[in-house]
Structure formats: C-alpha cells, structure tokens
Amino acid sequence: MTDREHMAAALALARRGLGNTWPNPAVGCVLVKDGQVVGRGWTQPGGRPHAETEALDRAGEAARGATAYVTLEPCSHWGRTPPCCDALVRAGVSRVVVATGDPDPRVDGRGLQRLREAGVIVELGLMGEEARRENAGFARRITSGLPLVTLKLATTLDGRIATSTGESQWITGPAARREAHALRARHDAILVGSGTVLADDPELTARLPGTARVPLARVVADSRLRTPLGARLVQTARAVPTWIATRTNQRPAALAPYLEAGVQILSVPRAKPGLDLAALLGALAQRGVTRVLAEGGAGLAAGLLRGGFVNRLAWFHAPGIMGGDGLPAVQPLPVVLLSAMPKFQRVASRPLGEDWLTEFEECGPCSPAS
C-alpha cells in the first residue's frame, strides 16, 4: 500500500471520533512496518487517550522502526496526558507522515520540531486538505473563537417545512431521518429555537442503534424563556446536557425551575430579533464545542444566515411541492440585491430512499452568477 492509502485509512479512523472528542480534535493514526499495519488508533471519547497513544499501545514493540501516519500534528504540550510527539520518539518510530499542522498555539509546529530534533523523519502535507476539512470545527474554534456551524434543513422541493396548520411530521422518509441522526452524531451540539421546542417537543438526541457516544449537548435559543418546564428537553436535562441560551437580564426566579431540573443557562445579550448569535456561538466555543448542528426553526436559520455564521448546509429534499401557504424553511433575511444573497457551493449529493441529501459549503471561491 502507498503512503496515500495509509493516510486515507488514518482519516477514516479519525472520522470515528467526530462528535465524541470535543474540545479536542478527532485524530487518526496508523503505524506501518515492513509494509504491514502494526497499530491503529483514533481519539477516544472525551478526547483522551489520543490517537497516537492508542496506536502505539496496540503495536507494542512492533512500533520501533515503524512509520506513523497521523492526520494532525502530534501534540507537544502536557495536558491530562504526556505529549504524543514524545511518545512516538520513546517508541522508536523512525518516520512520521502528518496530514496537517495543529493551529493550537500550544503546538503549531512545535510537535514537528521536537520529532525532527529527535532524529525522526517528518513529512507534512499528505492529504492535508482532507484532514483540514475533517477538523475544521476544531481549527475554527481555535482561530476565531466560534464553532463550525452546519445548518440542517428538511424541506419539500419548494423549501417548505410544514403546512399552513403546522403539520411537519414527516416531510422526509425513514432513510433521510436515519441519516439525520447520523449527522447529529458527528456534531458536538445541536441548536434549535424555542419555537421548534414549542411546536415539536423534540428529544434532540442521536438515536443510532449499536453506537455509544458522548452525549450531544442540546441548546435552545430562547430569548423570552418560552421553553415549557414539561418539555422533554427539560425533563431529561439531568441525563443529557441541556443548555438554554436566554437574555442576560432574566429574573433569577424565572431561571430557578430550569436550574433545579438540571438545565444550564447561558446568558447572552439580546439583539433584534432574539439573541446575539455571535455571542451565543462564542459561549458554546468557550465551553469546548467545535461543531454545531442547527436544526431550526425558520427564524434561527434566518438569523444564522443573516449573520454569516453558516459554514455548511445539509439540505434534505422530499419529492413534493407544498405551495406558498406552507411554512418556509427560512424567514425573511431580507435580500434586496442578488449580490447580497448568501451563497454556497455544492460538495455532495446522494439519494436517501425517495429523498435527496445535498451538502453545501460556504462560498469562498464561488464563481459569480452569469
């Protein structure tokens, strides 16, 4: 197998950690000696142990003289565990192939330098673009103080999420709903507006049979504190992390029942309309969240798009048309000029039963419309 094939295997291992490792990155490591894989590892739930440690433990003495393929620069600082670059040196690894550097200022080249100083051959950049995409949430939190935001929409072909009477279950079919749960599992937190809680009383968990994961943090943007105390989110707050983001000047007496139920309160400045979403996202990043899945409703979607906070779109389309009296997926932004319209570029599209999932990313180098 080639270097690229081994790095692709390491990236596949890293993806197992998405949604499970925050605030740490999801990393994969493959150890190869004499053409044979002698160790594999990926970052474990909660961020420890690291991928390199896992792979070295599995390889044992076979790691001496091996090549390590790592998706992110090995850490060089002490945290709850020793630096991974030192562990690779002690194990006698002779060559380390790294996909991309670590933007964390505690590392940022120091891990590579220490490996080189110890006489290890270091190569950087193999499948770097793919690795950066997988850990974009971690990098964004480090560099901008905000998490990566994916906006998930499930609509008819004409962009409607419910009938005029509010009926919405179910627009998409079973295959699309299973994929939506898999999408939740790859994120650290799920964000909804209080209107969604009032309309649907959702559970907001990743329900995938046979999988164990770090609980998904459930976040409600609720400036007016409308979330019912009897809502399933509140009733299960002691079992699953549940955070309500509300305006800073709420009365302590109004907050007390939520706190008693196990809900954590995020105090966020008010904005028109609703909450200051930059402050809300910043508060999530401060708590270690790297990847947020925003699931609705239409007001929250509009606010995120209006503020330029949406980095990715996951759009589930059902093969039906509801018409203008249906409820739209996004409330008015408003857009007066085409040049002001939020733009995205399609990166993937596939069928899910009778439905389609199309994935988009924020449009940096997009070509202008002709």
Residue pairs with C-beta under 8 A, 6 or more apart in sequence:
1 32
1 35
3 69
3 97
3 126
4 126
4 127
6 30
6 32
6 37
6 67
6 69
6 97
7 30
7 69
7 71
7 97
7 99
7 126
7 127
8 127
9 28
9 30
9 37
9 40
9 69
10 28
10 29
10 30
10 51
10 69
10 70
10 71
10 99
11 28
11 71
11 99
11 127
11 130
11 131
11 134
12 28
13 28
13 29
13 30
13 40
13 41
13 42
13 51
14 26
14 27
14 28
14 42
14 43
14 51
14 71
14 72
14 131
14 134
14 135
15 26
15 28
15 134
15 186
16 26
16 28
16 42
17 26
17 27
17 28
17 42
17 43
17 44
17 45
17 51
18 26
18 134
18 185
18 186
18 187
18 291
19 184
19 185
19 186
19 187
19 188
19 206
19 213
19 214
19 216
19 291
20 26
20 43
20 44
20 45
20 46
20 213
20 214
21 43
21 44
21 45
21 46
21 47
21 214
22 47
22 137
22 138
22 188
22 214
22 288
22 289
22 290
22 291
23 47
23 138
23 141
23 288
23 289
23 290
24 43
24 47
24 48
24 50
24 138
25 43
25 72
25 102
25 135
25 138
25 290
26 42
26 43
26 134
26 135
26 138
27 42
27 43
27 50
27 51
27 52
27 70
27 71
27 72
27 135
28 40
28 41
28 42
28 43
28 51
28 70
28 71
29 39
29 40
29 41
29 42
29 51
29 52
29 54
29 55
29 68
29 69
29 70
29 71
30 37
30 39
30 40
30 55
30 68
30 69
31 37
31 38
31 39
31 40
31 55
31 56
31 58
31 59
31 62
31 63
31 66
31 67
31 68
31 69
31 93
32 38
32 66
32 67
32 69
33 59
33 62
33 63
33 65
33 66
33 67
38 58
38 59
38 62
38 63
38 66
39 55
39 56
39 57
39 58
39 59
39 60
39 62
39 63
39 66
40 54
40 55
40 58
41 49
41 50
41 51
41 52
41 53
41 54
41 55
41 56
41 57
41 58
42 51
42 54
43 49
43 50
43 51
43 54
44 54
45 212
45 213
45 214
46 214
48 80
48 81
49 57
49 81
50 75
50 81
50 84
51 70
51 71
51 84
52 68
52 70
52 74
52 84
52 87
52 88
53 81
53 84
53 87
55 63
55 68
56 63
56 87
56 88
56 91
59 66
59 91
63 91
63 92
63 93
64 91
64 92
64 93
65 92
65 93
65 94
66 92
66 93
66 94
66 95
67 93
67 94
67 95
67 96
67 97
68 88
68 93
68 95
68 96
68 97
69 97
69 126
70 96
70 97
70 98
70 99
71 98
71 99
71 100
71 131
71 134
71 135
72 98
72 99
72 100
72 101
72 102
72 131
72 135
73 98
73 100
73 101
73 102
73 107
73 108
73 109
73 111
73 112
73 124
74 83
74 84
74 85
74 87
74 88
74 96
74 98
74 111
74 112
74 115
75 83
75 84
75 85
75 102
75 104
75 106
75 107
75 111
76 83
76 84
76 85
76 86
76 106
76 107
76 110
76 111
76 113
76 114
77 83
77 106
77 107
77 110
83 111
83 114
84 111
85 111
85 112
85 114
85 115
86 114
88 96
88 115
88 120
89 114
89 115
89 118
89 120
93 120
94 120
94 121
95 120
95 121
95 122
95 123
96 115
96 120
96 121
96 122
96 123
97 123
97 126
98 112
98 122
98 123
98 124
98 125
98 126
99 125
99 126
99 127
99 128
99 130
99 131
100 124
100 125
100 128
100 131
100 132
100 135
101 107
101 108
101 109
101 112
101 124
102 108
102 111
103 139
103 142
103 143
104 142
105 142
112 122
112 124
115 122
116 122
132 139
136 148
136 311
137 147
137 148
137 188
137 290
137 291
138 290
140 146
140 147
140 148
140 290
140 311
141 147
141 148
141 285
141 289
141 290
145 282
145 285
145 286
146 278
146 281
146 282
146 285
146 309
147 188
147 189
147 281
147 284
147 285
147 289
147 290
147 291
147 292
148 290
148 291
148 292
148 311
148 312
149 281
149 292
149 294
149 304
149 309
149 310
149 311
149 312
150 183
150 187
150 291
150 292
150 293
150 294
150 310
150 311
150 312
150 313
150 314
151 294
151 301
151 304
151 305
151 310
151 312
151 313
151 314
152 180
152 183
152 293
152 294
152 295
152 296
152 313
152 314
152 315
152 316
153 159
153 161
153 296
153 301
153 313
153 314
153 315
153 316
153 329
153 330
154 161
154 171
154 172
154 176
154 180
154 316
154 318
155 161
155 171
155 315
155 316
155 317
155 318
155 329
156 171
156 317
156 318
156 320
156 321
156 322
156 326
157 317
157 318
157 319
157 320
157 321
158 321
158 322
158 323
158 326
159 328
159 329
159 330
160 322
160 323
160 326
160 327
160 328
160 329
161 168
161 171
161 296
161 297
161 298
161 326
161 327
161 328
161 329
162 168
162 171
162 199
162 326
162 327
163 322
163 325
163 326
163 327
164 325
164 326
164 327
166 199
166 327
168 199
168 200
168 327
169 200
170 177
171 318
171 320
172 180
172 316
172 318
172 352
172 355
173 318
173 352
173 353
173 354
173 355
174 353
175 352
175 353
175 355
176 316
176 318
176 352
176 353
176 355
176 357
178 208
179 316
179 352
179 357
180 316
181 206
181 207
181 208
182 206
182 208
183 293
183 314
184 190
184 204
184 205
184 206
184 216
184 293
185 206
185 208
185 211
185 213
185 216
186 291
187 216
187 291
187 292
187 293
188 216
188 217
188 288
188 289
188 290
188 291
188 292
189 216
189 217
189 218
189 219
189 243
189 284
189 289
189 291
189 292
189 293
190 204
190 216
190 217
190 218
190 219
190 292
190 293
190 294
190 295
191 219
191 220
191 221
191 284
191 292
191 293
191 294
191 295
191 300
192 202
192 204
192 218
192 219
192 220
192 221
192 294
192 295
192 296
192 297
192 300
193 220
193 221
193 222
193 274
193 296
193 297
193 299
193 300
194 220
194 221
194 222
194 223
194 224
194 226
194 227
195 297
195 299
196 202
196 295
196 296
196 297
196 300
197 220
197 222
197 226
197 227
197 228
197 231
197 233
198 226
198 227
198 228
199 297
201 228
201 231
201 232
202 232
202 233
203 232
203 233
203 236
204 216
204 218
204 233
204 295
205 215
205 216
205 218
205 240
206 213
206 216
215 239
215 240
215 241
216 240
216 241
217 241
217 242
217 243
217 284
217 287
217 289
218 233
218 240
218 241
218 242
218 243
219 243
219 244
219 245
219 266
219 284
219 292
220 227
220 233
220 242
220 243
220 244
220 245
221 245
221 274
221 275
221 277
221 280
221 300
222 244
222 245
222 246
223 246
223 247
223 270
223 274
223 275
224 246
224 247
225 244
225 246
225 250
225 254
225 255
227 233
227 234
227 244
227 258
228 234
229 257
229 258
229 261
233 242
233 263
234 242
234 258
234 261
234 263
235 261
236 242
237 258
237 261
237 262
237 263
238 261
238 262
241 264
242 262
242 263
242 264
243 263
243 264
243 265
243 266
244 258
244 263
244 264
244 265
244 266
245 265
245 266
245 268
245 275
245 280
245 283
246 255
246 265
246 266
246 267
246 268
246 275
247 267
247 268
247 269
247 270
247 275
248 267
248 268
248 269
248 270
249 270
250 265
250 267
255 265
258 265
259 265
266 280
266 283
266 284
268 275
268 276
268 279
268 280
268 283
269 275
269 276
269 279
270 276
271 277
273 299
273 303
274 299
274 300
274 303
277 303
277 304
277 307
277 309
278 307
278 309
281 292
281 309
284 292
293 314
294 300
294 301
294 304
294 310
296 329
298 327
298 328
298 329
298 330
298 331
299 331
301 329
301 330
301 331
302 330
302 331
302 332
302 333
304 310
305 330
305 333
305 342
306 333
308 342
310 342
310 344
310 362
311 361
311 362
312 359
312 360
312 361
312 362
313 344
313 358
313 359
313 360
313 361
314 357
314 359
315 357
315 358
315 359
315 360
316 352
316 355
316 356
316 357
317 355
317 356
317 357
317 358
318 354
318 355
319 354
319 355
319 356
333 342
335 341
338 369
343 363
343 366
344 360
344 361
344 362
344 363
344 366
345 360
345 361
345 363
345 366
346 358
346 359
346 360
347 359
347 360
347 361
348 357
348 358
348 359
349 356
349 357
349 358
349 359
350 356
350 357
351 357
